[in-house]
Amino acid sequence: MSSLLIGSSAWEARTPKAGGPSWWARLARAIVNEWRVRRAKAEMHALDDLVLRDMGLGRCGIEHAVRFGRD
């Protein structure tokens, strides 16, 4: 048995802590975030090269800019 379970029952070890969001909430947030990223990528790819260049981006930098912002 793991030393992490000493002093607690198996049920207590499996239940999530009350302070953080639930597993379902984190999954839903990740799905919504991925949907927003894909929508933003589609919008950026719809722009022409001149507009992208004015923003300081090339087509290859769209993914990074959408996910992490510009440095």
mmJSON file of the N, C-alpha and C atoms, coordinates in Angstrom:
{"data_MODEL":{"atom_site":{
"group_PDB":["ATOM","ATOM","ATOM","ATOM","ATOM","ATOM","ATOM","ATOM","ATOM","ATOM","ATOM","ATOM","ATOM","ATOM","ATOM","ATOM","ATOM","ATOM","ATOM","ATOM","ATOM","ATOM","ATOM","ATOM","ATOM","ATOM","ATOM","ATOM","ATOM","ATOM","ATOM","ATOM","ATOM","ATOM","ATOM","ATOM","ATOM","ATOM","ATOM","ATOM","ATOM","ATOM","ATOM","ATOM","ATOM","ATOM","ATOM","ATOM","ATOM","ATOM","ATOM","ATOM","ATOM","ATOM","ATOM","ATOM","ATOM","ATOM","ATOM","ATOM","ATOM","ATOM","ATOM","ATOM","ATOM","ATOM","ATOM","ATOM","ATOM","ATOM","ATOM","ATOM","ATOM","ATOM","ATOM","ATOM","ATOM","ATOM","ATOM","ATOM","ATOM","ATOM","ATOM","ATOM","ATOM","ATOM","ATOM","ATOM","ATOM","ATOM","ATOM","ATOM","ATOM","ATOM","ATOM","ATOM","ATOM","ATOM","ATOM","ATOM","ATOM","ATOM","ATOM","ATOM","ATOM","ATOM","ATOM","ATOM","ATOM","ATOM","ATOM","ATOM","ATOM","ATOM","ATOM","ATOM","ATOM","ATOM","ATOM","ATOM","ATOM","ATOM","ATOM","ATOM","ATOM","ATOM","ATOM","ATOM","ATOM","ATOM","ATOM","ATOM","ATOM","ATOM","ATOM","ATOM","ATOM","ATOM","ATOM","ATOM","ATOM","ATOM","ATOM","ATOM","ATOM","ATOM","ATOM","ATOM","ATOM","ATOM","ATOM","ATOM","ATOM","ATOM","ATOM","ATOM","ATOM","ATOM","ATOM","ATOM","ATOM","ATOM","ATOM","ATOM","ATOM","ATOM","ATOM","ATOM","ATOM","ATOM","ATOM","ATOM","ATOM","ATOM","ATOM","ATOM","ATOM","ATOM","ATOM","ATOM","ATOM","ATOM","ATOM","ATOM","ATOM","ATOM","ATOM","ATOM","ATOM","ATOM","ATOM","ATOM","ATOM","ATOM","ATOM","ATOM","ATOM","ATOM","ATOM","ATOM","ATOM","ATOM","ATOM","ATOM","ATOM","ATOM","ATOM","ATOM","ATOM","ATOM","ATOM","ATOM","ATOM"],
"id":[1,2,3,4,5,6,7,8,9,10,11,12,13,14,15,16,17,18,19,20,21,22,23,24,25,26,27,28,29,30,31,32,33,34,35,36,37,38,39,40,41,42,43,44,45,46,47,48,49,50,51,52,53,54,55,56,57,58,59,60,61,62,63,64,65,66,67,68,69,70,71,72,73,74,75,76,77,78,79,80,81,82,83,84,85,86,87,88,89,90,91,92,93,94,95,96,97,98,99,100,101,102,103,104,105,106,107,108,109,110,111,112,113,114,115,116,117,118,119,120,121,122,123,124,125,126,127,128,129,130,131,132,133,134,135,136,137,138,139,140,141,142,143,144,145,146,147,148,149,150,151,152,153,154,155,156,157,158,159,160,161,162,163,164,165,166,167,168,169,170,171,172,173,174,175,176,177,178,179,180,181,182,183,184,185,186,187,188,189,190,191,192,193,194,195,196,197,198,199,200,201,202,203,204,205,206,207,208,209,210,211,212,213],
"type_symbol":["N","C","C","N","C","C","N","C","C","N","C","C","N","C","C","N","C","C","N","C","C","N","C","C","N","C","C","N","C","C","N","C","C","N","C","C","N","C","C","N","C","C","N","C","C","N","C","C","N","C","C","N","C","C","N","C","C","N","C","C","N","C","C","N","C","C","N","C","C","N","C","C","N","C","C","N","C","C","N","C","C","N","C","C","N","C","C","N","C","C","N","C","C","N","C","C","N","C","C","N","C","C","N","C","C","N","C","C","N","C","C","N","C","C","N","C","C","N","C","C","N","C","C","N","C","C","N","C","C","N","C","C","N","C","C","N","C","C","N","C","C","N","C","C","N","C","C","N","C","C","N","C","C","N","C","C","N","C","C","N","C","C","N","C","C","N","C","C","N","C","C","N","C","C","N","C","C","N","C","C","N","C","C","N","C","C","N","C","C","N","C","C","N","C","C","N","C","C","N","C","C","N","C","C","N","C","C","N","C","C","N","C","C"],
"label_atom_id":["N","CA","C","N","CA","C","N","CA","C","N","CA","C","N","CA","C","N","CA","C","N","CA","C","N","CA","C","N","CA","C","N","CA","C","N","CA","C","N","CA","C","N","CA","C","N","CA","C","N","CA","C","N","CA","C","N","CA","C","N","CA","C","N","CA","C","N","CA","C","N","CA","C","N","CA","C","N","CA","C","N","CA","C","N","CA","C","N","CA","C","N","CA","C","N","CA","C","N","CA","C","N","CA","C","N","CA","C","N","CA","C","N","CA","C","N","CA","C","N","CA","C","N","CA","C","N","CA","C","N","CA","C","N","CA","C","N","CA","C","N","CA","C","N","CA","C","N","CA","C","N","CA","C","N","CA","C","N","CA","C","N","CA","C","N","CA","C","N","CA","C","N","CA","C","N","CA","C","N","CA","C","N","CA","C","N","CA","C","N","CA","C","N","CA","C","N","CA","C","N","CA","C","N","CA","C","N","CA","C","N","CA","C","N","CA","C","N","CA","C","N","CA","C","N","CA","C","N","CA","C","N","CA","C","N","CA","C","N","CA","C","N","CA","C","N","CA","C"],
"label_alt_id":[null,null,null,null,null,null,null,null,null,null,null,null,null,null,null,null,null,null,null,null,null,null,null,null,null,null,null,null,null,null,null,null,null,null,null,null,null,null,null,null,null,null,null,null,null,null,null,null,null,null,null,null,null,null,null,null,null,null,null,null,null,null,null,null,null,null,null,null,null,null,null,null,null,null,null,null,null,null,null,null,null,null,null,null,null,null,null,null,null,null,null,null,null,null,null,null,null,null,null,null,null,null,null,null,null,null,null,null,null,null,null,null,null,null,null,null,null,null,null,null,null,null,null,null,null,null,null,null,null,null,null,null,null,null,null,null,null,null,null,null,null,null,null,null,null,null,null,null,null,null,null,null,null,null,null,null,null,null,null,null,null,null,null,null,null,null,null,null,null,null,null,null,null,null,null,null,null,null,null,null,null,null,null,null,null,null,null,null,null,null,null,null,null,null,null,null,null,null,null,null,null,null,null,null,null,null,null,null,null,null,null,null,null],
"label_comp_id":["MET","MET","MET","SER","SER","SER","SER","SER","SER","LEU","LEU","LEU","LEU","LEU","LEU","ILE","ILE","ILE","GLY","GLY","GLY","SER","SER","SER","SER","SER","SER","ALA","ALA","ALA","TRP","TRP","TRP","GLU","GLU","GLU","ALA","ALA","ALA","ARG","ARG","ARG","THR","THR","THR","PRO","PRO","PRO","LYS","LYS","LYS","ALA","ALA","ALA","GLY","GLY","GLY","GLY","GLY","GLY","PRO","PRO","PRO","SER","SER","SER","TRP","TRP","TRP","TRP","TRP","TRP","ALA","ALA","ALA","ARG","ARG","ARG","LEU","LEU","LEU","ALA","ALA","ALA","ARG","ARG","ARG","ALA","ALA","ALA","ILE","ILE","ILE","VAL","VAL","VAL","ASN","ASN","ASN","GLU","GLU","GLU","TRP","TRP","TRP","ARG","ARG","ARG","VAL","VAL","VAL","ARG","ARG","ARG","ARG","ARG","ARG","ALA","ALA","ALA","LYS","LYS","LYS","ALA","ALA","ALA","GLU","GLU","GLU","MET","MET","MET","HIS","HIS","HIS","ALA","ALA","ALA","LEU","LEU","LEU","ASP","ASP","ASP","ASP","ASP","ASP","LEU","LEU","LEU","VAL","VAL","VAL","LEU","LEU","LEU","ARG","ARG","ARG","ASP","ASP","ASP","MET","MET","MET","GLY","GLY","GLY","LEU","LEU","LEU","GLY","GLY","GLY","ARG","ARG","ARG","CYS","CYS","CYS","GLY","GLY","GLY","ILE","ILE","ILE","GLU","GLU","GLU","HIS","HIS","HIS","ALA","ALA","ALA","VAL","VAL","VAL","ARG","ARG","ARG","PHE","PHE","PHE","GLY","GLY","GLY","ARG","ARG","ARG","ASP","ASP","ASP"],
"label_asym_id":["A","A","A","A","A","A","A","A","A","A","A","A","A","A","A","A","A","A","A","A","A","A","A","A","A","A","A","A","A","A","A","A","A","A","A","A","A","A","A","A","A","A","A","A","A","A","A","A","A","A","A","A","A","A","A","A","A","A","A","A","A","A","A","A","A","A","A","A","A","A","A","A","A","A","A","A","A","A","A","A","A","A","A","A","A","A","A","A","A","A","A","A","A","A","A","A","A","A","A","A","A","A","A","A","A","A","A","A","A","A","A","A","A","A","A","A","A","A","A","A","A","A","A","A","A","A","A","A","A","A","A","A","A","A","A","A","A","A","A","A","A","A","A","A","A","A","A","A","A","A","A","A","A","A","A","A","A","A","A","A","A","A","A","A","A","A","A","A","A","A","A","A","A","A","A","A","A","A","A","A","A","A","A","A","A","A","A","A","A","A","A","A","A","A","A","A","A","A","A","A","A","A","A","A","A","A","A","A","A","A","A","A","A"],
"label_entity_id":["1","1","1","1","1","1","1","1","1","1","1","1","1","1","1","1","1","1","1","1","1","1","1","1","1","1","1","1","1","1","1","1","1","1","1","1","1","1","1","1","1","1","1","1","1","1","1","1","1","1","1","1","1","1","1","1","1","1","1","1","1","1","1","1","1","1","1","1","1","1","1","1","1","1","1","1","1","1","1","1","1","1","1","1","1","1","1","1","1","1","1","1","1","1","1","1","1","1","1","1","1","1","1","1","1","1","1","1","1","1","1","1","1","1","1","1","1","1","1","1","1","1","1","1","1","1","1","1","1","1","1","1","1","1","1","1","1","1","1","1","1","1","1","1","1","1","1","1","1","1","1","1","1","1","1","1","1","1","1","1","1","1","1","1","1","1","1","1","1","1","1","1","1","1","1","1","1","1","1","1","1","1","1","1","1","1","1","1","1","1","1","1","1","1","1","1","1","1","1","1","1","1","1","1","1","1","1","1","1","1","1","1","1"],
"label_seq_id":[1,1,1,2,2,2,3,3,3,4,4,4,5,5,5,6,6,6,7,7,7,8,8,8,9,9,9,10,10,10,11,11,11,12,12,12,13,13,13,14,14,14,15,15,15,16,16,16,17,17,17,18,18,18,19,19,19,20,20,20,21,21,21,22,22,22,23,23,23,24,24,24,25,25,25,26,26,26,27,27,27,28,28,28,29,29,29,30,30,30,31,31,31,32,32,32,33,33,33,34,34,34,35,35,35,36,36,36,37,37,37,38,38,38,39,39,39,40,40,40,41,41,41,42,42,42,43,43,43,44,44,44,45,45,45,46,46,46,47,47,47,48,48,48,49,49,49,50,50,50,51,51,51,52,52,52,53,53,53,54,54,54,55,55,55,56,56,56,57,57,57,58,58,58,59,59,59,60,60,60,61,61,61,62,62,62,63,63,63,64,64,64,65,65,65,66,66,66,67,67,67,68,68,68,69,69,69,70,70,70,71,71,71],
"pdbx_PDB_ins_code":[null,null,null,null,null,null,null,null,null,null,null,null,null,null,null,null,null,null,null,null,null,null,null,null,null,null,null,null,null,null,null,null,null,null,null,null,null,null,null,null,null,null,null,null,null,null,null,null,null,null,null,null,null,null,null,null,null,null,null,null,null,null,null,null,null,null,null,null,null,null,null,null,null,null,null,null,null,null,null,null,null,null,null,null,null,null,null,null,null,null,null,null,null,null,null,null,null,null,null,null,null,null,null,null,null,null,null,null,null,null,null,null,null,null,null,null,null,null,null,null,null,null,null,null,null,null,null,null,null,null,null,null,null,null,null,null,null,null,null,null,null,null,null,null,null,null,null,null,null,null,null,null,null,null,null,null,null,null,null,null,null,null,null,null,null,null,null,null,null,null,null,null,null,null,null,null,null,null,null,null,null,null,null,null,null,null,null,null,null,null,null,null,null,null,null,null,null,null,null,null,null,null,null,null,null,null,null,null,null,null,null,null,null],
"Cartn_x":[0.842,0.0,0.883,0.458,1.22,1.242,2.354,2.455,1.563,1.078,0.198,-1.181,-1.54,-2.866,-2.899,-1.775,-1.742,-2.532,-3.445,-4.233,-5.522,-5.817,-7.085,-7.615,-8.908,-9.513,-9.38,-9.671,-9.607,-10.625,-11.795,-12.803,-12.319,-11.686,-11.172,-10.057,-9.294,-8.201,-8.724,-9.912,-10.46,-11.333,-11.864,-12.75,-11.94,-12.425,-11.688,-11.717,-10.732,-10.674,-11.76,-12.258,-13.36,-12.919,-11.63,-11.176,-11.14,-10.885,-10.7,-11.931,-11.901,-13.036,-13.092,-14.266,-14.434,-13.807,-13.686,-13.113,-13.959,-15.271,-16.175,-16.036,-15.864,-15.705,-14.408,-13.322,-12.045,-12.144,-12.836,-13.017,-13.832,-14.908,-15.744,-14.953,-14.138,-13.328,-12.309,-11.712,-10.733,-11.39,-12.59,-13.304,-13.679,-14.185,-14.561,-13.326,-12.223,-10.987,-10.494,-10.524,-10.09,-11.002,-12.296,-13.227,-12.898,-12.604,-12.243,-10.953,-9.974,-8.706,-8.93,-9.702,-9.954,-10.714,-11.659,-12.402,-11.479,-10.606,-9.67,-8.678,-8.219,-7.314,-7.987,-9.249,-9.978,-10.123,-10.397,-10.516,-9.182,-8.089,-6.773,-6.356,-6.662,-6.319,-7.14,-8.286,-9.111,-8.536,-7.646,-7.041,-6.002,-5.781,-4.758,-3.372,-2.353,-0.977,-0.568,-1.1,-0.762,-1.245,-2.445,-2.994,-2.201,-1.882,-1.08,0.297,0.906,2.217,2.135,1.036,0.842,0.767,0.235,0.176,1.483,2.426,3.704,3.685,2.777,2.647,2.812,3.24,3.19,2.192,1.893,0.931,1.416,2.721,3.244,3.159,2.976,2.917,1.524,0.518,-0.861,-1.163,-0.791,-1.087,-0.502,0.75,1.396,0.767,0.472,-0.123,-1.508,-2.283,-3.632,-3.577,-2.711,-2.643,-1.945,-0.852,-0.017,0.097,-0.441,-0.286,1.048,1.239,2.494,3.485,4.745,5.804,6.268],
"Cartn_y":[-1.179,0.0,1.236,2.239,3.47,4.216,4.874,5.651,6.888,7.252,8.407,8.127,6.852,6.5,6.264,6.367,6.143,7.252,6.842,7.81,8.209,7.626,7.914,6.641,6.583,5.41,5.482,4.386,4.365,5.334,5.481,6.404,7.854,8.206,9.564,9.853,8.853,9.049,9.286,8.767,8.906,10.135,10.692,11.84,13.098,13.976,15.206,16.169,17.016,18.024,19.067,19.658,20.611,21.94,22.261,23.565,23.775,22.737,22.906,22.537,22.87,22.517,21.005,20.522,19.092,18.663,17.377,16.817,17.214,17.192,17.55,19.015,19.874,21.306,21.562,20.875,21.045,20.523,19.404,18.849,19.811,20.337,21.27,22.524,23.029,24.212,23.927,22.749,22.384,22.265,21.711,21.571,22.939,23.815,25.161,25.924,25.784,26.467,25.98,24.684,24.147,24.632,24.728,25.239,26.69,27.499,28.896,29.017,28.171,28.197,27.85,26.816,26.421,27.499,28.155,29.234,30.415,30.754,31.859,31.531,30.273,29.868,29.993,29.595,29.704,31.163,32.033,33.454,34.033,33.632,34.141,33.631,32.379,31.834,32.492,33.067,33.74,35.106,35.642,36.939,36.792,37.869,37.799,38.07,37.798,37.886,39.294,40.311,41.693,42.044,41.635,41.916,41.161,39.91,39.138,39.767,40.23,40.862,42.153,42.904,44.109,43.787,42.622,42.191,41.577,41.4,40.806,39.293,38.712,37.26,36.754,35.513,34.781,33.653,32.97,31.863,30.767,30.573,29.517,29.89,31.167,31.597,31.734,31.417,31.576,30.658,29.409,28.439,28.914,29.308,29.748,31.033,31.968,33.237,33.034,32.13,31.887,31.182,30.204,29.449,30.19,30.908,31.472,32.982,33.636,35.073,35.396,36.65,37.056,37.459,37.175,37.536,38.945],
"Cartn_z":[0.0,0.0,0.0,-0.673,-0.778,0.546,0.809,2.041,1.992,0.807,0.695,1.27,1.401,1.89,3.395,4.046,5.491,6.173,7.052,7.788,7.097,5.945,5.279,4.651,4.534,3.925,2.406,1.739,0.277,-0.313,0.321,-0.189,-0.102,1.015,1.181,0.18,-0.18,-1.127,-2.536,-2.864,-4.207,-4.387,-3.32,-3.468,-3.734,-4.618,-4.921,-3.745,-3.684,-2.639,-2.884,-1.823,-1.927,-2.538,-2.523,-2.963,-4.461,-5.245,-6.684,-7.485,-8.773,-9.63,-9.859,-10.131,-10.352,-11.673,-11.839,-13.062,-14.261,-14.101,-15.203,-15.576,-14.581,-14.858,-15.607,-15.225,-15.928,-17.354,-17.556,-18.901,-19.765,-19.213,-19.972,-20.329,-19.401,-19.675,-20.772,-20.76,-21.783,-23.158,-23.208,-24.482,-25.033,-24.183,-24.625,-25.081,-24.354,-24.733,-26.099,-26.33,-27.626,-28.752,-28.49,-29.491,-29.832,-28.812,-29.052,-29.846,-29.545,-30.275,-31.736,-32.001,-33.391,-34.161,-33.497,-34.151,-34.462,-33.504,-33.718,-34.83,-34.882,-35.963,-37.322,-37.404,-38.676,-39.092,-38.119,-38.435,-38.891,-38.253,-38.628,-40.003,-40.312,-41.626,-42.739,-42.396,-43.397,-43.788,-42.969,-43.275,-44.385,-45.122,-46.167,-45.567,-46.36,-45.875,-45.463,-46.135,-45.779,-44.368,-44.045,-42.714,-41.658,-41.948,-41.002,-40.801,-41.879,-41.791,-40.971,-41.119,-40.317,-38.82,-38.501,-37.104,-36.638,-37.56,-37.201,-37.195,-37.962,-38.015,-39.434,-39.53,-40.782,-40.613,-41.677,-41.576,-40.623,-40.575,-39.706,-38.227,-37.904,-36.513,-35.95,-36.745,-36.291,-35.114,-35.208,-34.126,-32.8,-32.811,-31.572,-31.047,-31.932,-31.502,-30.897,-31.458,-30.948,-29.603,-29.461,-28.213,-27.084,-27.394,-26.338,-26.381,-27.394,-27.544,-28.203,-28.503,-29.133,-28.077,-28.318,-27.355,-27.567],
"occupancy":[1.0,1.0,1.0,1.0,1.0,1.0,1.0,1.0,1.0,1.0,1.0,1.0,1.0,1.0,1.0,1.0,1.0,1.0,1.0,1.0,1.0,1.0,1.0,1.0,1.0,1.0,1.0,1.0,1.0,1.0,1.0,1.0,1.0,1.0,1.0,1.0,1.0,1.0,1.0,1.0,1.0,1.0,1.0,1.0,1.0,1.0,1.0,1.0,1.0,1.0,1.0,1.0,1.0,1.0,1.0,1.0,1.0,1.0,1.0,1.0,1.0,1.0,1.0,1.0,1.0,1.0,1.0,1.0,1.0,1.0,1.0,1.0,1.0,1.0,1.0,1.0,1.0,1.0,1.0,1.0,1.0,1.0,1.0,1.0,1.0,1.0,1.0,1.0,1.0,1.0,1.0,1.0,1.0,1.0,1.0,1.0,1.0,1.0,1.0,1.0,1.0,1.0,1.0,1.0,1.0,1.0,1.0,1.0,1.0,1.0,1.0,1.0,1.0,1.0,1.0,1.0,1.0,1.0,1.0,1.0,1.0,1.0,1.0,1.0,1.0,1.0,1.0,1.0,1.0,1.0,1.0,1.0,1.0,1.0,1.0,1.0,1.0,1.0,1.0,1.0,1.0,1.0,1.0,1.0,1.0,1.0,1.0,1.0,1.0,1.0,1.0,1.0,1.0,1.0,1.0,1.0,1.0,1.0,1.0,1.0,1.0,1.0,1.0,1.0,1.0,1.0,1.0,1.0,1.0,1.0,1.0,1.0,1.0,1.0,1.0,1.0,1.0,1.0,1.0,1.0,1.0,1.0,1.0,1.0,1.0,1.0,1.0,1.0,1.0,1.0,1.0,1.0,1.0,1.0,1.0,1.0,1.0,1.0,1.0,1.0,1.0,1.0,1.0,1.0,1.0,1.0,1.0,1.0,1.0,1.0,1.0,1.0,1.0],
"B_iso_or_equiv":[0.0,0.0,0.0,0.0,0.0,0.0,0.0,0.0,0.0,0.0,0.0,0.0,0.0,0.0,0.0,0.0,0.0,0.0,0.0,0.0,0.0,0.0,0.0,0.0,0.0,0.0,0.0,0.0,0.0,0.0,0.0,0.0,0.0,0.0,0.0,0.0,0.0,0.0,0.0,0.0,0.0,0.0,0.0,0.0,0.0,0.0,0.0,0.0,0.0,0.0,0.0,0.0,0.0,0.0,0.0,0.0,0.0,0.0,0.0,0.0,0.0,0.0,0.0,0.0,0.0,0.0,0.0,0.0,0.0,0.0,0.0,0.0,0.0,0.0,0.0,0.0,0.0,0.0,0.0,0.0,0.0,0.0,0.0,0.0,0.0,0.0,0.0,0.0,0.0,0.0,0.0,0.0,0.0,0.0,0.0,0.0,0.0,0.0,0.0,0.0,0.0,0.0,0.0,0.0,0.0,0.0,0.0,0.0,0.0,0.0,0.0,0.0,0.0,0.0,0.0,0.0,0.0,0.0,0.0,0.0,0.0,0.0,0.0,0.0,0.0,0.0,0.0,0.0,0.0,0.0,0.0,0.0,0.0,0.0,0.0,0.0,0.0,0.0,0.0,0.0,0.0,0.0,0.0,0.0,0.0,0.0,0.0,0.0,0.0,0.0,0.0,0.0,0.0,0.0,0.0,0.0,0.0,0.0,0.0,0.0,0.0,0.0,0.0,0.0,0.0,0.0,0.0,0.0,0.0,0.0,0.0,0.0,0.0,0.0,0.0,0.0,0.0,0.0,0.0,0.0,0.0,0.0,0.0,0.0,0.0,0.0,0.0,0.0,0.0,0.0,0.0,0.0,0.0,0.0,0.0,0.0,0.0,0.0,0.0,0.0,0.0,0.0,0.0,0.0,0.0,0.0,0.0,0.0,0.0,0.0,0.0,0.0,0.0],
"pdbx_formal_charge":[null,null,null,null,null,null,null,null,null,null,null,null,null,null,null,null,null,null,null,null,null,null,null,null,null,null,null,null,null,null,null,null,null,null,null,null,null,null,null,null,null,null,null,null,null,null,null,null,null,null,null,null,null,null,null,null,null,null,null,null,null,null,null,null,null,null,null,null,null,null,null,null,null,null,null,null,null,null,null,null,null,null,null,null,null,null,null,null,null,null,null,null,null,null,null,null,null,null,null,null,null,null,null,null,null,null,null,null,null,null,null,null,null,null,null,null,null,null,null,null,null,null,null,null,null,null,null,null,null,null,null,null,null,null,null,null,null,null,null,null,null,null,null,null,null,null,null,null,null,null,null,null,null,null,null,null,null,null,null,null,null,null,null,null,null,null,null,null,null,null,null,null,null,null,null,null,null,null,null,null,null,null,null,null,null,null,null,null,null,null,null,null,null,null,null,null,null,null,null,null,null,null,null,null,null,null,null,null,null,null,null,null,null],
"auth_seq_id":[1,1,1,2,2,2,3,3,3,4,4,4,5,5,5,6,6,6,7,7,7,8,8,8,9,9,9,10,10,10,11,11,11,12,12,12,13,13,13,14,14,14,15,15,15,16,16,16,17,17,17,18,18,18,19,19,19,20,20,20,21,21,21,22,22,22,23,23,23,24,24,24,25,25,25,26,26,26,27,27,27,28,28,28,29,29,29,30,30,30,31,31,31,32,32,32,33,33,33,34,34,34,35,35,35,36,36,36,37,37,37,38,38,38,39,39,39,40,40,40,41,41,41,42,42,42,43,43,43,44,44,44,45,45,45,46,46,46,47,47,47,48,48,48,49,49,49,50,50,50,51,51,51,52,52,52,53,53,53,54,54,54,55,55,55,56,56,56,57,57,57,58,58,58,59,59,59,60,60,60,61,61,61,62,62,62,63,63,63,64,64,64,65,65,65,66,66,66,67,67,67,68,68,68,69,69,69,70,70,70,71,71,71],
"auth_comp_id":["MET","MET","MET","SER","SER","SER","SER","SER","SER","LEU","LEU","LEU","LEU","LEU","LEU","ILE","ILE","ILE","GLY","GLY","GLY","SER","SER","SER","SER","SER","SER","ALA","ALA","ALA","TRP","TRP","TRP","GLU","GLU","GLU","ALA","ALA","ALA","ARG","ARG","ARG","THR","THR","THR","PRO","PRO","PRO","LYS","LYS","LYS","ALA","ALA","ALA","GLY","GLY","GLY","GLY","GLY","GLY","PRO","PRO","PRO","SER","SER","SER","TRP","TRP","TRP","TRP","TRP","TRP","ALA","ALA","ALA","ARG","ARG","ARG","LEU","LEU","LEU","ALA","ALA","ALA","ARG","ARG","ARG","ALA","ALA","ALA","ILE","ILE","ILE","VAL","VAL","VAL","ASN","ASN","ASN","GLU","GLU","GLU","TRP","TRP","TRP","ARG","ARG","ARG","VAL","VAL","VAL","ARG","ARG","ARG","ARG","ARG","ARG","ALA","ALA","ALA","LYS","LYS","LYS","ALA","ALA","ALA","GLU","GLU","GLU","MET","MET","MET","HIS","HIS","HIS","ALA","ALA","ALA","LEU","LEU","LEU","ASP","ASP","ASP","ASP","ASP","ASP","LEU","LEU","LEU","VAL","VAL","VAL","LEU","LEU","LEU","ARG","ARG","ARG","ASP","ASP","ASP","MET","MET","MET","GLY","GLY","GLY","LEU","LEU","LEU","GLY","GLY","GLY","ARG","ARG","ARG","CYS","CYS","CYS","GLY","GLY","GLY","ILE","ILE","ILE","GLU","GLU","GLU","HIS","HIS","HIS","ALA","ALA","ALA","VAL","VAL","VAL","ARG","ARG","ARG","PHE","PHE","PHE","GLY","GLY","GLY","ARG","ARG","ARG","ASP","ASP","ASP"],
"auth_asym_id":["A","A","A","A","A","A","A","A","A","A","A","A","A","A","A","A","A","A","A","A","A","A","A","A","A","A","A","A","A","A","A","A","A","A","A","A","A","A","A","A","A","A","A","A","A","A","A","A","A","A","A","A","A","A","A","A","A","A","A","A","A","A","A","A","A","A","A","A","A","A","A","A","A","A","A","A","A","A","A","A","A","A","A","A","A","A","A","A","A","A","A","A","A","A","A","A","A","A","A","A","A","A","A","A","A","A","A","A","A","A","A","A","A","A","A","A","A","A","A","A","A","A","A","A","A","A","A","A","A","A","A","A","A","A","A","A","A","A","A","A","A","A","A","A","A","A","A","A","A","A","A","A","A","A","A","A","A","A","A","A","A","A","A","A","A","A","A","A","A","A","A","A","A","A","A","A","A","A","A","A","A","A","A","A","A","A","A","A","A","A","A","A","A","A","A","A","A","A","A","A","A","A","A","A","A","A","A","A","A","A","A","A","A"],
"auth_atom_id":["N","CA","C","N","CA","C","N","CA","C","N","CA","C","N","CA","C","N","CA","C","N","CA","C","N","CA","C","N","CA","C","N","CA","C","N","CA","C","N","CA","C","N","CA","C","N","CA","C","N","CA","C","N","CA","C","N","CA","C","N","CA","C","N","CA","C","N","CA","C","N","CA","C","N","CA","C","N","CA","C","N","CA","C","N","CA","C","N","CA","C","N","CA","C","N","CA","C","N","CA","C","N","CA","C","N","CA","C","N","CA","C","N","CA","C","N","CA","C","N","CA","C","N","CA","C","N","CA","C","N","CA","C","N","CA","C","N","CA","C","N","CA","C","N","CA","C","N","CA","C","N","CA","C","N","CA","C","N","CA","C","N","CA","C","N","CA","C","N","CA","C","N","CA","C","N","CA","C","N","CA","C","N","CA","C","N","CA","C","N","CA","C","N","CA","C","N","CA","C","N","CA","C","N","CA","C","N","CA","C","N","CA","C","N","CA","C","N","CA","C","N","CA","C","N","CA","C","N","CA","C","N","CA","C","N","CA","C","N","CA","C","N","CA","C","N","CA","C"],
"pdbx_PDB_model_num":[1,1,1,1,1,1,1,1,1,1,1,1,1,1,1,1,1,1,1,1,1,1,1,1,1,1,1,1,1,1,1,1,1,1,1,1,1,1,1,1,1,1,1,1,1,1,1,1,1,1,1,1,1,1,1,1,1,1,1,1,1,1,1,1,1,1,1,1,1,1,1,1,1,1,1,1,1,1,1,1,1,1,1,1,1,1,1,1,1,1,1,1,1,1,1,1,1,1,1,1,1,1,1,1,1,1,1,1,1,1,1,1,1,1,1,1,1,1,1,1,1,1,1,1,1,1,1,1,1,1,1,1,1,1,1,1,1,1,1,1,1,1,1,1,1,1,1,1,1,1,1,1,1,1,1,1,1,1,1,1,1,1,1,1,1,1,1,1,1,1,1,1,1,1,1,1,1,1,1,1,1,1,1,1,1,1,1,1,1,1,1,1,1,1,1,1,1,1,1,1,1,1,1,1,1,1,1,1,1,1,1,1,1]
}}}
